[in-house]
């Protein structure tokens, strides 16, 4: 199989008339979701578990098995032994979240560009699978996508050759800054083209999915880069890959655009529902926890639980900034009343690891 030669952007094959209805639905659904984000006083803290769940699901598409509870438990108790394969999964997920945080900081100073993409790639691969595959460097060798043990001749897809890579990436970077007829269609094209170009030896899929909230944030369709599409893509993984393959095999960009816009519509509704449930839980806790703990530190305690729903007492004290004696008393009262519970009891000098289960259940809930 020969290396694929990607089409130059912008495309002239888009059937804009056929997409009008879906474009309207997707933009409206996204706007409703962003309206919810803007109504939240501190969405970064309150929706922190959704950010972690996005990292989990984006990595799961690539084959990782760790779940959100395991990631948060590892962060709360990194001293607990973890088997090597699971450690790699967890590290990959933590890196994804770190890369997202770095991207948000960078976008305040410069646009989405190739240099930023390379910087994010370094973070993604740090101390994780792929760490020996040229982090932060565009590939200088031919790669291909195939089932394990198959040769390039038997590949499902062979990306552009290394000598064609600079021109393809330059065209892709310029397309990001163009004024396309619709931003969501532009995003669909940019995301697919990035995965077609496959510029790195590893991590292309995760980076491609990470571009979705970052692009929407940069184009001001989102007030925060907190739109998570991996849940839908993981749920419809076969169609996701089928639609991408149809671009290279049949030049069917319109089929991919339909799939992507449908994903935005459905995921925006799922995200909105989860956000509503989290907000409802937050309001419920604002009513209940002050009565339970009888303390001036009620709001600080609640925010700490939402920011990190699996934690050790030392972490709770640090995040909540509640004086130690008061924080320990609050933790004990919350345990007694069932708001939180141990998932790893304390022993000797080893602190217990606790969970705020209601929030985890909402975040991991399937649509």
Secondary structure by P-SEA (a helix, b strand, c coil): ccbbbbbcccccccccccaaaaaaaaaaaaaaaaaaaaacccccccaaaaaaaaaaaaaaaacccccaaaaaaaaacccccccaaaaaaaaaaaaaaaaaaaaaaaaacccccaaaaaaaaaaaacccccccccccccccbbbbbccccccccccccccccccaaaaaaaaaaaaaacccccaaaaaaaaaaaaaaacccccaaaaaaaaaaaaaaaaaccccccccccaaaaaaaaaaaaaaaaaaaaccaaaaaaaaaaaaaaaaaaaaaaaaaaaaaaaaaaaacccccccccaaaaaaaaaaacccccaaaaaaaacccaaaaaaaaaaaaaaccccccccccccbbbbbbccaaaaaaaccc
